[in-house]
Amino acid sequence: MHENPRTEGLKTDFPERQFLVRALLEVGERESVRIGQELHDHLCQVLLGAAFGAKAMAQSLPAGSPAAVDLDDLVRLITSAVELTRDIARGLAPLELDGPAFVASLERLVSVPRAGIAVRLECARVVPLTNARTALQLYRIAQEAIGNAVQHSAGSEIVVRVTSDERDLELEVADNGCGFESHASDGLGIALMKYRAEVIGARLRFDSSDQGGARVRCSLATPM
């Protein structure tokens, strides 16, 4: 494996900078939560109302008529849109996180269908996370790393791993694609992962194997 020098972790010896980064991330998180709640509480309800209306119209027509069939198809399409919207809302506003909730949130994250690439989770059922803010930043790093791999890796599989011992906890997102040279390592996604790792005192590493594929590894000391 070889380290990518352009993606080494940021220095953490500037308290003012850390304070500003943390403040900006918290503002972004509040906005994400607000948008997620709006999607869940309002858009989903509007879509469900449209689905119920279309279903009622279909039931008022002769069974098997072309119009009734079209309305049934419309109900299925709207129902799919509701599920997609709920998935987006959960990603924007995950539940308050601790160890068990962190694992459950990762399970929901990897279960979202992604065309052409399979995502799976390898994780112990108990993760020693007690700090919700730390858990949220780790979740966001996983979310960003998966999105980065889906967009750039051209691989067929992504594996999210969480391992821990008495000293350290590590989150790893690995793909079997074409390596970090294609991952736009100076992009916004990489920068955001660095910032998130910085504010929780974690070490973030990016590497590629000679056989292909890329890994994002975020490690921090336990307990949290």
ABEGO torsion letter per residue (X at the ends): XBBBAAABBBBAABAAAAAAAAAAAAAAAAAAAAAAAAAAAAAAAAAAAAAAAAAAAAAABBBGBAAAAAAAAAAAAAAAAAAAAAAAAAAABBBBBBAAAAAAAAAAAAABBBBGBBBBBBBBABBBBABAAAAAAAAAAAAAAAAAAAAAAGBABBBBBBBBBAABBBBBBBBABAEAAAAGAABAAAAAAAAAAAAAGBBBBBBBBAAEEBBBBBBBBOBX
